[in-house]
C-alpha cells in the first residue's frame, strides 16, 4: 500500500533538513553564532548566475561576481560592501554588456542553530557600463550553512529594483537566486 501523503514527502524532508536536523548535526562542525559576533570580518563572494525573463526586456543570461567584505558592528548587524563585475548576454538578441561598480550594503545575520543562519541584506548598486551610469536597490535573503569553523555557504532569493539609468521608468523589478560562499575571522 502506498503512503497517503506522497506529494508532501519532499516538503517534510525539507522541513526536517532545515529545522530539525541542524540541531542534531553538531558533529557537522557548525559555528554559526560566531558569524554574528561584534568585531567579525566577513569575506565572501556572491556568484549570481541567472537564466531569466525580464518582462520588459525578454530572455537572457546574466553573471555577477561580487567579492565582498562586511564587518559586524554589533551583534548580527553588518556593514560592508562589494566590488561588482556584471555581464549579460544581451536580452532578446541585443548586444552583450559588461559593467563594473561598487555595492555598499547593510545586513542582519540571525543565528538559527549551530550550523544554520539567515543573513538578509539590503544593498545599493552603483555601476557603470558603455551606456552610462545606473543604480539599483537589491534585497537578498540567503540561508547559510556553517559546515566548519569560520566557513559558510548558502543560497536564497533576491529582488532588485532599478533606481536610475537607462530604461528606469517604470521600475523593472528582477527576481533572482543568489549563492554565497565565504569565511569570517575576528580582528
C-alpha positions in Angstrom: 0.0 0.0 0.0 1.4 3.5 -0.9 1.6 6.2 1.7 -1.2 8.6 1.5 0.9 11.8 1.5 3.5 11.0 -1.1 3.3 14.6 -2.5 4.1 16.1 0.9 7.2 13.9 1.3 9.7 16.4 -0.3 8.3 19.2 1.9 8.6 17.1 5.0 12.2 16.2 4.1 13.0 19.9 3.5 11.4 20.8 6.9 13.4 18.1 8.6 16.6 19.2 6.9 16.2 22.9 7.7 14.5 22.9 11.1 15.1 19.6 13.0 18.3 18.1 11.6 20.8 21.0 12.2 20.3 20.7 16.0 21.3 17.0 15.9 24.2 17.6 13.5 26.6 19.1 16.0 29.4 16.8 14.6 29.0 18.8 11.3 31.2 21.4 12.9 28.9 24.5 12.8 30.0 27.8 14.1 27.0 29.9 13.0 26.9 32.0 16.3 30.4 33.2 15.7 29.5 35.0 12.4 27.1 37.4 14.2 29.7 38.3 16.9 30.6 42.0 17.0 34.1 42.7 15.5 33.9 39.9 13.0 35.1 40.5 9.5 33.3 38.5 6.7 34.9 37.9 3.3 32.5 36.4 0.7 31.6 36.2 -2.9 28.1 36.2 -4.3 28.1 34.4 -7.6 24.8 35.0 -9.3 24.0 33.2 -12.5 20.6 33.7 -13.9 18.6 32.5 -16.9 15.8 35.0 -16.7 12.9 36.6 -18.4 12.5 40.2 -17.6 9.0 41.3 -18.5 10.1 44.4 -20.5 13.4 43.0 -22.0 12.8 39.4 -22.7 15.1 36.4 -22.1 18.8 36.3 -21.4 21.7 35.2 -19.2 23.5 37.2 -16.6 26.6 36.6 -14.5 27.5 38.6 -11.4 30.7 38.2 -9.4 30.8 40.4 -6.3 33.8 39.9 -3.9 32.5 41.3 -0.6 33.9 42.5 2.8 31.5 43.0 5.7 32.0 43.9 9.4 29.7 43.1 12.3 29.4 46.4 14.1 27.0 45.0 16.8 25.6 41.5 17.4 24.3 40.4 14.0 24.3 43.8 12.3 26.7 44.1 9.4 28.0 47.0 7.3 30.1 46.4 4.2 30.2 46.4 0.5 31.3 44.7 -2.7 33.1 45.3 -5.9 30.9 44.4 -8.8 31.5 42.7 -12.1 28.4 42.1 -14.2 28.0 40.5 -17.7 24.8 39.8 -19.6 24.3 38.0 -22.9 22.0 40.6 -24.3 18.3 40.3 -24.0 16.1 39.4 -27.0 19.1 39.2 -29.3 20.6 42.6 -28.2 24.3 43.2 -27.6 26.0 41.8 -24.6 27.1 44.2 -21.8 29.8 44.4 -19.1 29.6 46.6 -16.1 31.7 47.5 -13.1 30.7 49.2 -9.8 30.5 49.3 -6.0 27.8 47.9 -3.8 27.5 49.3 -0.2 25.3 47.1 1.9 23.8 46.6 5.4 22.5 43.2 6.7 21.5 41.3 9.8 22.6 37.8 10.5 20.1 35.7 12.5 21.6 32.6 14.0 19.1 29.7 13.7 21.3 26.9 15.1 25.0 26.0 15.4 25.0 25.1 11.7 22.4 27.4 10.1 21.9 31.2 9.9 19.8 33.6 7.9 21.5 36.8 6.6 19.1 39.1 4.8 20.8 42.2 3.3 19.9 45.5 1.6 22.4 46.8 -1.0 22.7 49.8 -3.2 24.4 49.0 -6.5 26.3 51.9 -8.2 27.6 50.7 -11.6 28.6 51.9 -15.0 29.0 50.4 -18.4 29.3 51.6 -22.0 25.7 53.0 -22.0 26.3 55.1 -18.8 25.7 55.0 -15.0 22.9 53.1 -13.3 21.9 52.3 -9.7 19.6 49.7 -8.2 18.3 48.6 -4.8 18.8 44.9 -4.0 17.4 42.7 -1.3 18.8 39.2 -0.8 17.8 36.7 1.8 20.3 33.7 1.8 20.2 30.8 4.3 23.7 29.9 5.3 25.2 26.5 6.2 28.2 26.6 8.5 29.9 23.2 8.0 33.2 24.1 9.6 34.6 26.7 11.9 34.8 30.2 10.1 33.4 28.9 6.8 29.9 29.1 5.3 28.0 28.7 2.1 24.4 29.5 1.3 21.7 30.4 -1.2 18.5 32.3 -1.2 16.1 34.6 -3.2 16.8 38.1 -4.3 14.9 41.1 -5.6 16.3 44.1 -7.4 14.8 47.4 -8.4 16.5 49.7 -10.9 16.6 53.3 -9.5 18.5 55.3 -12.1 20.0 54.8 -15.5 18.7 53.8 -19.0 15.2 52.5 -19.0 14.2 53.3 -15.4 10.6 54.3 -16.0 8.7 52.4 -14.9 10.8 50.4 -12.3 11.7 47.0 -13.6 11.9 44.5 -10.7 14.1 41.5 -11.2 13.7 38.3 -9.1 16.9 36.1 -8.9 18.6 33.5 -6.8 21.9 34.1 -5.1 24.7 31.8 -4.0 27.1 33.0 -1.3 30.4 31.4 -0.2 32.7 32.9 2.4 34.6 32.9 5.7 35.0 35.1 8.7 37.5 36.0 11.4 37.8 38.2 14.5 40.0 41.2 14.4 
